Structure formats: structure tokens, C-alpha cells
């Protein structure tokens, strides 16, 4: 939970570095422009996903923590298969 904001910041920095890196395969200006707009969308929309993902991950964690494991041996219906 505490690593998500750091991961968001580091990923944003990595995306910006790919735009300025000369080793990338983006040679044409329109490819770099499309990449720039994608980075801007990520910067704007990313925090909303971060805000939603933290409680959603907690809900899924506690749901999985308090559910019983599925026992495959008990749920077999012997009448399901006929001769």
C-alpha cells in the first residue's frame, strides 16, 4: 500500500526518460508526440487508479483471507458421471 505512490512516481520518471532517451526506436515526431500524450494521460489518470486500487486491494485481501479453501474431494458429485 505504501509502495504504490513511489511506484507511480518512479514509473512516471521512467516514462519521461524513454521520451528523452536517444536509444528508443521512436524516430518520427508523431510517435514521440503520441508517447508524450500517453504520458500526460498517465500522469492525470494514474492517481485516480491509485486511490481506487488501495481499498480494492485491501478488500480482495481480506475476502481471500477469510474464505475457506475449496476442497475438491468433497464437491465431487458421484451421480454426475453415468456408466
Protein Blocks (a to p, Z undefined) as FASTA:
>chain_A
ZZmmmmmmmmmmmmmmmmmpmkbmblbfklmmmmmmmmmmmmmmmmmmmmmmmmmmmmmm
mmmmmpccddfklmpcfklpcZZ
